[in-house]
Amino acid sequence: MSRHSVVEAKNNLSDLIARAEGGEEVVITRHGVPVAELKALTAARQGPRPMTRADLDWLDANRIKLKPGAPDSATLIRKMRDAGY
């Protein structure tokens, strides 16, 4: 673990980020007191996970079923637009 003052961190931010990406714990201090930590994001936090069959099944089971003859969403939006909403 490395500790750096706010001023040091400001002047060396790119280097500190690279070190955090490499797995090093980087702590930022103010007047010697830890106030923040830089750490790399895990792959799960870097973006959405792939859609699974279970996800699709859940969406299908929880889909709102329209009543027969009910307008679809595009038709409703056009009506709202044309009505000035």
Steps between C-alpha positions, in 0.01 A plus 500: 500500500626844416386826660503834323392847601230676303766726342712196400194325360403807301847524348534125430142388434571308177779304665289425806211379285736270310631361828145440624417322174800278569346395830682732740299658780540876466380713791461878480555693822420851618722621783612140550146365538373252234207652311477298176620183337568433132432148381433336167144411410421133460381374164146470637492870584647615167194433295180305463514124521389289205129421474424142606218263416373546858482877440295449183270254680446754781418775249254274320330396826469862617397656171185708511245340274289747301129449478379390156447805282705731725730739311873434506746745654590667169134578435457645852810719460379632164160585651665681792731689263215601273290609800780732615615316812 
